[in-house]
Amino acid sequence: MKKTLTIIGLLIASALIAFFWTKIDTAIEKKSHPIEYLEIVEKQADARSVPKELILAVIKTESKYKSDAVSSAGAVGLMQITPETFKWLCEKNEDKANDPNLLYTPEINITYGVYYLDMLYSEFGSWESALAAYNAGPTRVREWIKNPDYSSDGVLTYIPYKETREYLEKVMKAKDKYTELYFENNKF
């Protein structure tokens, strides 16, 4: 009888440890995958039909949620948009307020980052190619798609730039983690 109670006690203790470990692990994962600017992200996701978990993954990968981030290439803000790309996007959107300093404003940066992602997706037809173009530029991706060593039937099968391959991998991994932590079965 004493042996049975000990075994039952160990099973209960093991179950409790596993339960709390899962909760702690999830809390750690959520801390490393924050969900900031959600209202802006959801508004733009709905407006442009870009998955919100993808937008959050791009923000995490590009700037780690630092609205004042500036890359060595001069890309600015949460979604790391260059001033030149911003001015071009403003022209396409018939927006006269194209001051690059606006890129430090989360709403402007996310709005134009999502607008750009949507444009790239419309052109390339897949999120992987759109993200590759977001990182390496659409001109390069167009060249890669024309090259049979890198594509098949207009679909990228290989990305020759290591940085872009790694970028795509990071974004897709973060997107999957955001889905798992926040959006799978409406976990909010």
Phi and psi in degrees as a GROMACS rama.xvg file:
@    title "Ramachandran Plot"
@    xaxis  label "Phi"
@    yaxis  label "Psi"
@TYPE xy
-64.0413  -39.0526  LYS-2
-63.2348  -42.0065  LYS-3
-63.2415  -44.1716  THR-4
-64.4443  -37.8128  LEU-5
-63.6714  -44.9845  THR-6
-63.4449  -44.1186  ILE-7
-62.4461  -42.3427  ILE-8
-61.739  -42.6905  GLY-9
-64.746  -40.1043  LEU-10
-63.8829  -43.3745  LEU-11
-64.6468  -44.8882  ILE-12
-60.6836  -42.5544  ALA-13
-62.8624  -42.811  SER-14
-63.9529  -41.4431  ALA-15
-65.921  -42.8778  LEU-16
-61.4381  -46.0401  ILE-17
-61.4038  -42.4944  ALA-18
-61.4262  -50.2609  PHE-19
-69.8137  -33.4281  PHE-20
-63.3184  -41.4992  TRP-21
-61.1465  -43.2375  THR-22
-63.5796  -43.4681  LYS-23
-65.2162  -44.3752  ILE-24
-60.4109  -43.1145  ASP-25
-63.3562  -41.3085  THR-26
-62.6784  -41.0601  ALA-27
-64.7137  -44.5183  ILE-28
-61.0411  -41.3386  GLU-29
-66.8128  -34.4186  LYS-30
-66.2161  -36.8394  LYS-31
-83.4039  -8.66043  SER-32
-129.68  72.021  HIS-33
-65.9888  164.945  PRO-34
-131.417  71.2846  ILE-35
-95.0912  160.861  GLU-36
59.1925  29.3775  TYR-37
-60.4867  -38.7487  LEU-38
-61.1738  -43.7832  GLU-39
-66.6594  -44.5285  ILE-40
-60.54  -46.509  VAL-41
-64.2285  -40.5813  GLU-42
-60.4526  -46.3974  LYS-43
-72.5668  -35.4803  GLN-44
-60.6874  -44.1672  ALA-45
-67.7261  -40.6378  ASP-46
-67.2029  -33.6343  ALA-47
-114.698  -1.08218  ARG-48
58.4467  39.3724  SER-49
-104.374  129.188  VAL-50
-57.9644  130.955  PRO-51
-62.5651  -34.4288  LYS-52
-67.135  -28.4098  GLU-53
-71.2615  -42.4292  LEU-54
-60.4318  -47.8099  ILE-55
-60.7018  -38.8699  LEU-56
-66.0713  -39.0373  ALA-57
-65.4979  -44.7851  VAL-58
-59.9235  -46.5666  ILE-59
-60.5627  -45.881  LYS-60
-70.0815  -42.1203  THR-61
-73.7327  -44.5  GLU-62
-133.672  -4.77063  SER-63
53.5471  37.5816  LYS-64
67.5857  24.5949  TYR-65
-98.8035  108.065  LYS-66
-67.868  -17.888  SER-67
-100.513  13.5935  ASP-68
-65.5129  140.042  ALA-69
-135.782  127.26  VAL-70
-85.4056  169.615  SER-71
-64.8513  -22.2454  SER-72
-88.247  -0.436431  ALA-73
90.1476  6.61803  GLY-74
-71.9733  144.131  ALA-75
-125.516  144.503  VAL-76
82.8227  -168.692  GLY-77
-57.3858  -44.3616  LEU-78
-104.063  10.4746  MET-79
51.1628  70.6995  GLN-80
-105.143  133.58  ILE-81
-75.3646  151.323  THR-82
-55.7636  -37.5052  PRO-83
-65.2489  -44.3687  GLU-84
-63.9653  -40.568  THR-85
-60.3397  -46.5164  PHE-86
-61.7787  -41.957  LYS-87
-62.7641  -44.1505  TRP-88
-64.0607  -38.3689  LEU-89
-62.5171  -41.8937  CYS-90
-61.2703  -46.2746  GLU-91
-61.2129  -32.143  LYS-92
-93.4703  3.49331  ASN-93
53.9426  41.7802  GLU-94
-104.721  119.297  ASP-95
-79.1932  -21.3803  LYS-96
-82.3779  79.3097  ALA-97
-112.962  29.7888  ASN-98
-68.5836  119.365  ASP-99
-56.8153  -21.8804  PRO-100
-64.4009  -21.1869  ASN-101
-66.0909  -19.278  LEU-102
-64.5791  -16.5865  LEU-103
-79.7204  -12.3521  TYR-104
-83.4578  119.413  THR-105
-51.89  -44.3531  PRO-106
-63.7425  -42.9517  GLU-107
-66.0513  -46.3498  ILE-108
-62.0804  -46.4548  ASN-109
-67.0008  -42.0129  ILE-110
-57.0429  -48.2524  THR-111
-78.4516  -29.4349  TYR-112
-64.656  -43.0539  GLY-113
-69.866  -39.6355  VAL-114
-56.8491  -44.5678  TYR-115
-66.369  -45.0667  TYR-116
-57.8657  -42.1282  LEU-117
-62.7045  -42.5446  ASP-118
-61.7887  -44.6229  MET-119
-65.6687  -39.7857  LEU-120
-63.9861  -41.3837  TYR-121
-60.5709  -37.6571  SER-122
-75.3504  -46.0585  GLU-123
-96.5244  -19.082  PHE-124
77.8501  3.70868  GLY-125
-146.99  149.353  SER-126
-68.0729  -33.3688  TRP-127
-62.447  -47.2195  GLU-128
-67.6605  -38.8005  SER-129
-61.7204  -42.9198  ALA-130
-67.7613  -38.2489  LEU-131
-60.6656  -41.9834  ALA-132
-68.0717  -35.8961  ALA-133
-61.171  -36.1555  TYR-134
-86.4623  -49.4393  ASN-135
-98.3321  -13.3848  ALA-136
101.857  142.173  GLY-137
-65.2426  -30.6338  PRO-138
-62.3723  -44.3439  THR-139
-63.6248  -43.2181  ARG-140
-65.2557  -38.3038  VAL-141
-59.5891  -42.3048  ARG-142
-63.4195  -44.2131  GLU-143
-61.2492  -40.532  TRP-144
-66.435  -30.7964  ILE-145
-74.3639  -19.219  LYS-146
-90.7426  118.157  ASN-147
-63.7182  -16.8979  PRO-148
-72.5564  -20.5827  ASP-149
-115.816  -10.9562  TYR-150
-147.978  162.356  SER-151
-138.258  122.484  SER-152
54.2991  40.0724  ASP-153
79.5029  6.94015  GLY-154
-112.941  128.118  VAL-155
-62.5138  128.45  LEU-156
-112.546  -16.9395  THR-157
-151.296  137.771  TYR-158
-108.769  115.473  ILE-159
-71.2698  -17.8576  PRO-160
-90.7388  119.493  TYR-161
-57.6648  -43.8054  LYS-162
-58.4303  -42.8333  GLU-163
-70.9105  -39.5035  THR-164
-58.5859  -47.0156  ARG-165
-66.8194  -37.3385  GLU-166
-60.9436  -48.9906  TYR-167
-59.8094  -43.0372  LEU-168
-61.6248  -43.646  GLU-169
-63.7082  -45.1837  LYS-170
-64.7837  -45.6021  VAL-171
-66.6202  -36.8171  MET-172
-65.5304  -43.2844  LYS-173
-65.1742  -40.0284  ALA-174
-59.5568  -45.8549  LYS-175
-62.0616  -38.7759  ASP-176
-69.0815  -40.2743  LYS-177
-62.2433  -41.2416  TYR-178
-60.7626  -48.5753  THR-179
-62.0478  -44.7475  GLU-180
-77.8339  -35.0424  LEU-181
-122.752  -30.9056  TYR-182
-112.647  -18.6772  PHE-183
-68.0395  123.136  GLU-184
57.2243  32.8093  ASN-185
48.9175  63.1063  ASN-186
-76.2879  4.34323  LYS-187
